[in-house]
Amino acid sequence: RRPVAPLERTSNRVRVGTRLHPTDRWPFPLDISVEYELSDDGLTVETRARNIGEAACPYACGQHPYLSPGPEATLDDCTLAFEAATRIETDPERQLPTGTAPVEGSEYDFRCPRPIGALEMDYAFTHLKRDADGRAWVNLSCPDGHTVALWADEAYPVLEIYTADTLAPERRRRGLGAEPMTAPPNALATGELIVRLEPDEEHVARWGVRLR
């Protein structure tokens, strides 16, 4: 694998990329690029993966942005909203998926905005409601009056929500992990939502964030 290198750069946009060479553990060559663009609509991130091999390749990707509650706040002080109908349940030891549960009527139902309080979360959610542009949204409303809004396009059917309770004390609950994923945890083992990339086929996924 060669280092990530700038492929294009302008005053408001940069695209970096790398080539993943086959190994004994991952025998599939891929060209990967990630583009970051700032505009009046905020930050947009586009990930492209192209199968440059001669056989079909199993593929999934995920992103790990954190939404900030502000410099002096914690998530306890924030209001959260995201419209997902299903939570993926996990085992307590390894956090591998064990099944699914509806969010309706549970403490994980944030389809209407409500305070996070002391609730701890580290779960993936599916069956996301989308707007007319096919975007699913996570809105974190902060004590300073601003709302940090993350969107993910239809290439990302899964959102992991993490309240950062297991980080170092100085970082704990100081950001909300709102992580778009093309497949759920452990998908390479289960095959669930794994993309089959044929030779020379490309997969494109986009997400973004803005301050309201």
C-alpha positions as CSV (number, residue, x, y, z in Angstrom):
1,R,0.0,0.0,0.0
2,R,1.4,3.4,-1.0
3,P,0.9,6.5,1.2
4,V,-2.2,8.6,0.8
5,A,-1.3,11.5,-1.6
6,P,-3.1,14.6,-2.9
7,L,-4.6,13.9,-6.3
8,E,-6.3,17.2,-6.8
9,R,-6.4,20.4,-4.8
10,T,-8.1,23.8,-5.1
11,S,-8.9,26.6,-2.7
12,N,-12.0,24.7,-1.3
13,R,-11.4,21.1,-2.3
14,V,-8.9,18.3,-1.9
15,R,-8.9,14.7,-3.2
16,V,-6.5,12.2,-1.8
17,G,-6.1,8.6,-2.8
18,T,-4.3,5.3,-2.3
19,R,-4.0,1.9,-3.9
20,L,-4.7,-1.2,-1.8
21,H,-2.5,-4.0,-3.1
22,P,-3.4,-7.6,-2.6
23,T,-2.0,-9.4,0.5
24,D,-2.4,-13.0,1.8
25,R,-5.2,-11.6,4.1
26,W,-6.9,-9.4,1.6
27,P,-6.4,-10.6,-2.0
28,F,-8.3,-7.8,-3.7
29,P,-6.7,-4.7,-5.3
30,L,-8.6,-1.5,-5.0
31,D,-8.1,2.2,-5.9
32,I,-9.5,4.4,-3.2
33,S,-10.0,8.2,-3.2
34,V,-11.6,10.5,-0.7
35,E,-12.6,14.1,-1.6
36,Y,-13.3,16.8,0.9
37,E,-15.1,20.0,-0.3
38,L,-16.2,23.1,1.6
39,S,-19.0,25.2,0.3
40,D,-21.9,27.4,1.6
41,D,-23.6,24.1,2.4
42,G,-20.8,23.0,4.7
43,L,-18.4,20.0,4.2
44,T,-19.1,17.3,1.7
45,V,-17.1,14.0,1.7
46,E,-17.1,11.6,-1.2
47,T,-15.5,8.2,-1.1
48,R,-14.8,6.3,-4.3
49,A,-13.6,2.7,-4.6
50,R,-12.8,1.0,-7.9
51,N,-12.0,-2.7,-8.3
52,I,-8.9,-2.9,-10.4
53,G,-8.6,-6.6,-10.0
54,E,-9.7,-9.5,-12.2
55,A,-12.3,-11.0,-9.8
56,A,-15.3,-9.6,-7.9
57,C,-14.4,-8.0,-4.6
58,P,-16.5,-7.8,-1.4
59,Y,-16.6,-4.2,-0.3
60,A,-17.9,-2.0,2.5
61,C,-16.8,1.3,4.0
62,G,-17.5,3.5,7.0
63,Q,-16.7,7.0,8.2
64,H,-16.0,8.2,11.8
65,P,-16.9,11.9,12.2
66,Y,-17.6,13.3,15.6
67,L,-20.1,16.2,16.1
68,S,-19.0,18.7,18.8
69,P,-21.4,20.0,21.5
70,G,-19.2,23.1,21.8
71,P,-16.0,23.9,23.6
72,E,-17.5,24.0,27.1
73,A,-20.3,21.5,26.8
74,T,-20.8,17.8,26.9
75,L,-23.4,15.6,25.2
76,D,-25.4,15.6,28.4
77,D,-26.4,19.2,27.6
78,C,-27.5,18.5,24.0
79,T,-30.6,17.5,22.1
80,L,-30.4,14.8,19.5
81,A,-32.6,13.9,16.6
82,F,-32.2,11.1,14.0
83,E,-34.9,9.1,12.3
84,A,-34.1,5.4,12.4
85,A,-36.6,2.7,13.0
86,T,-34.3,-0.2,14.0
87,R,-31.4,-0.7,16.4
88,I,-28.8,-3.5,15.9
89,E,-28.4,-5.3,19.2
90,T,-24.9,-6.5,20.2
91,D,-23.3,-8.8,22.7
92,P,-21.7,-7.0,25.7
93,E,-18.2,-8.6,25.3
94,R,-17.3,-8.0,21.7
95,Q,-20.2,-5.8,20.5
96,L,-20.9,-8.2,17.6
97,P,-24.5,-8.1,16.3
98,T,-26.9,-10.5,17.8
99,G,-30.2,-9.3,16.4
100,T,-32.4,-6.2,15.8
101,A,-35.0,-4.3,17.9
102,P,-37.4,-1.5,17.0
103,V,-36.6,1.8,18.5
104,E,-40.2,2.8,19.0
105,G,-41.0,3.1,22.7
106,S,-37.3,2.5,23.7
107,E,-34.7,4.8,25.2
108,Y,-33.0,4.9,21.8
109,D,-35.9,6.5,20.0
110,F,-34.7,9.9,18.8
111,R,-37.1,10.2,15.9
112,C,-38.4,13.4,17.6
113,P,-35.7,15.7,19.1
114,R,-35.1,15.1,22.8
115,P,-32.2,15.6,25.3
116,I,-29.5,13.0,25.4
117,G,-29.0,13.4,29.2
118,A,-26.8,10.6,30.7
119,L,-27.9,8.0,28.1
120,E,-24.9,5.9,26.8
121,M,-25.1,4.7,23.2
122,D,-22.8,2.6,20.9
123,Y,-25.2,1.1,18.5
124,A,-25.8,0.9,14.7
125,F,-29.2,1.9,13.5
126,T,-31.0,1.0,10.2
127,H,-34.2,1.7,8.3
128,L,-33.3,5.4,8.1
129,K,-35.9,7.9,7.0
130,R,-34.6,10.1,4.2
131,D,-35.5,13.5,2.7
132,A,-36.4,14.2,-0.9
133,D,-32.7,14.1,-1.9
134,G,-32.2,10.6,-0.4
135,R,-30.3,11.9,2.7
136,A,-30.6,10.6,6.2
137,W,-29.9,13.2,8.9
138,V,-28.4,13.4,12.4
139,N,-29.0,16.7,14.2
140,L,-27.2,17.6,17.4
141,S,-28.5,20.8,19.0
142,C,-26.0,22.4,21.4
143,P,-26.3,24.7,24.4
144,D,-24.9,27.6,22.4
145,G,-27.9,27.6,20.2
146,H,-26.2,26.0,17.1
147,T,-27.2,22.7,15.6
148,V,-24.6,20.5,14.0
149,A,-26.2,18.5,11.2
150,L,-24.8,15.4,9.5
151,W,-26.3,13.8,6.4
152,A,-25.5,10.6,4.6
153,D,-26.7,9.5,1.1
154,E,-28.4,6.3,0.2
155,A,-25.0,4.5,-0.2
156,Y,-25.0,4.5,3.6
157,P,-27.9,2.5,5.0
158,V,-26.5,2.2,8.5
159,L,-25.6,4.9,11.1
160,E,-23.5,4.1,14.2
161,I,-24.3,6.5,17.1
162,Y,-21.6,6.6,19.8
163,T,-21.7,8.9,22.9
164,A,-18.0,8.4,23.5
165,D,-18.3,7.0,27.0
166,T,-15.2,4.7,26.6
167,L,-12.7,7.4,25.6
168,A,-10.1,8.9,27.9
169,P,-11.7,11.0,30.7
170,E,-10.8,14.4,29.1
171,R,-12.5,13.3,25.8
172,R,-15.5,11.4,27.3
173,R,-18.9,12.6,26.0
174,R,-17.2,15.6,24.4
175,G,-18.3,14.6,20.9
176,L,-21.0,12.4,19.3
177,G,-19.8,9.8,16.9
178,A,-22.3,9.8,14.0
179,E,-20.8,7.3,11.6
180,P,-22.3,6.5,8.2
181,M,-21.7,2.9,7.2
182,T,-22.4,1.0,4.0
183,A,-22.8,-2.2,6.0
184,P,-23.4,-3.2,9.6
185,P,-20.7,-4.3,12.0
186,N,-19.1,-7.7,11.2
187,A,-20.5,-7.6,7.7
188,L,-17.5,-9.3,6.1
189,A,-18.3,-12.4,8.2
190,T,-22.1,-12.3,7.8
191,G,-22.3,-10.9,4.2
192,E,-25.1,-8.5,5.2
193,L,-25.2,-5.5,2.9
194,I,-21.8,-6.3,1.5
195,V,-21.3,-4.7,-2.0
196,R,-20.1,-7.0,-4.7
197,L,-17.7,-4.9,-6.8
198,E,-17.1,-6.5,-10.2
199,P,-13.8,-5.8,-12.1
200,D,-13.5,-2.1,-13.0
201,E,-16.8,-1.3,-11.1
202,E,-16.8,1.7,-8.9
203,H,-18.7,2.4,-5.6
204,V,-19.4,6.0,-4.6
205,A,-20.7,7.2,-1.2
206,R,-21.2,10.7,0.1
207,W,-21.9,12.3,3.4
208,G,-21.6,15.8,4.8
209,V,-21.9,18.1,7.8
210,R,-23.1,21.7,8.3
211,L,-23.7,24.1,11.1
212,R,-27.1,25.6,11.5
